[in-house]
Amino acid sequence: MQEHPNYQDILLVGGGHSHAIVLQMWAMNPLPGARLTLVSPQVQTAYSGMLPGMVAGHYSLEDTHIDLARLCRAAGARFIQACAHEIDIDNRTVSLLGRPPIEYDLLSLDVGATPARELPGSELAIPVKPIGHFYRFWQKLQKQVGENTSPFRLGVVGGGAGGCELSMAMAHALQGAVKKKQVEVHLIHGAAAIPQGYPVRARKLVSKEMQELGVQLHHNWNVNEITEQGVVNGSGDCLPLDQVILTTNACAPPWLANSGLSLDDKGFVVVDQTLRAQGREDVFAAGDVASFAPEPLPKAGVYAVRQGPVLFHNLRASLTGRRLKQYRPQKDFLSLLSCGGKRAVAVRNGFAAASGLMWRWKDSIDRTFMRRFSELPMDMADHTAKTKDIVDQRSGSSLSPMRCNGCGAKVGADILRRTLATLPDQHSEYLLKGVGDDAAVMDLPANHLLVQSSDQLRAPVDDPWIFGRLAALHALSDLFAMNARPATAQILATLPTAAEEITRRDLQQLLAGAIHELNRHHCVLSGGHTAEGSEMLMGLTVNGFSEREQLLEKTGARGGDCLILSKPLGVGTILAAEGAGEAKGLWLQQALETMLHSNADAAEIFARHNANALTDVTGFGLLGHLLEMLGPEGLSATLIAENLPLISGAATCIERGWLSSLQPQNANAYAFVENPQEWQPLPQWSLITDPQTCGGLLAAVPIDQAEACVGALLERGYTQASIIGVVTDAQNPEVSVHLRKSADWRALISQDNETVPGQV
């Protein structure tokens, strides 16, 4: 351990039940100086106890899922949406798909398990996990059954509690079709009775509930193969099925096989009673991925939930030198099985009962559990102050009593050297001298103009790799808006004051993210400067080239042009909601996907379709940048509200009053709107002044090119590109914008121009 053992990185890989409990408890009692990071491929994690109810139609997707991004925000933890695929326990790194590895001081794994795929033909079946994939299949299947009257045979393989609950839930949801014999639900299992591991009375009650729902049971049917016709047993008999779902024995994620950790014969991580990986002091595992020696536990969510508080204590104790707690699995616990409708079978200590009351009991327990994650305090300022207080818990001494300003605030030379050594090589035909020299030297191509721009951002996300990408794209967008080709970039980066290793890790992720985007656009890093400060900041000065005749400007629009927006609006309001701890993870995910979509292809498409003016929509909002486009030409415009593309959740954020701090200044542009009363009740009214980080491009395109231009944008992945209005000749001396709730843009041009050349 280092000199300051409490100032280190705790990395949680996987969003399972145990880690959700750790984050919830951390939100209530953070450890100053310890940085918590969650890595998960999804922004939501399913609570397994409510999944049958979701399939049956009693719960919505939101009811049954924990919002991991929001939970991390409450805990003051970083959330990184990525897939882990390799662990290097010697160098303490976890490799992530599509991005650089992330380092840790303490690692905890809660990545769950997946249905075993050793059955021949299992690739033809749908596994119940991951839940997100299964839920999309289930929605599609329900629609298919509703639209098709031909018989459909659905088979669930696996006679455990999960298979029983799932088959009853599906039979209940499809009850009308089951009664009409349009749908058959089959439960196939290799034992003589179901559910396996339950007392005789409980088995009888579950079997009775299944029969009443029309589920067809197949006892002692050992599935040897899955084919396109159905399932085949050891005797060669085939049970015809149209779709097979797997709820069979679980297996470990295959990428753990090369981790160097001690694994059991099924690939799960062997842990001791403190949840530590066998033979490791810096790795923990919990939930389904953990295997207790010498007697592994059943793969059940109830164990993962009970392991959460022990894991929370032991992660903190590992950093503060306290004694670790032991997890003692409960020998007997209340089991409540959902029975499709609002009925459940309760089992404990050999007693079993089935009724609607049991379901209401289960419903109350499940909803109470989920409220632990939805009703967390969100006092972000107070939480930040507490987690930034870097103090050694044992000595009471400050990590650094004083941090210098001026050149004394530079990031150290050793950190820079070690960071730059890990970054990918870069080559440029234009850069003669770059990183390592006092200044960059460029060789300008003949007959080209040098195009320069600078931009700086405060970090809108806690993930430094994503922030590096956003900062680079935001700066490059100014070059794209002028149809210039990027060549070189210089970076100014500010890192939060921290221990040396933390600073190095953050800088490496930050620069790697920026270079990821620079390389994608054939732009090289030519130099820069780093410093310490109170928060993470990043600025880039970017240089590009353009031939004079190819250069596009924000002015030059003409009356009769169509206004085309390449990306949706709403980044500012969603980030404001996120800062308040109120944004849903799925909203933030879509906002990030929008921001990370480069404007490079859009710029090329607009140039190819003879755009007369082009600009990027950023801090001043759509209305502010539109006025910049119109003003010098003395033009006006009409915008169509229903044509404005919006990011999912943006309208809700606006309606709830989550506005960016820049919005009041941007609102001065409303003075140029002729008829504000038509839009003021609409969310689009506020969204046209919403500041956009990495926003889209706004172009004025000739009418005869407009539809082809939008079609090209859609084909290139700008899925919400739209004609949002038209440019008109100003009727008044001053520039103005007219707003319409709905209109046909062709009609608007016809009204303003009796004859438009090339009109379609």
Disulfide bonds with the S-S distance in Angstrom:
none
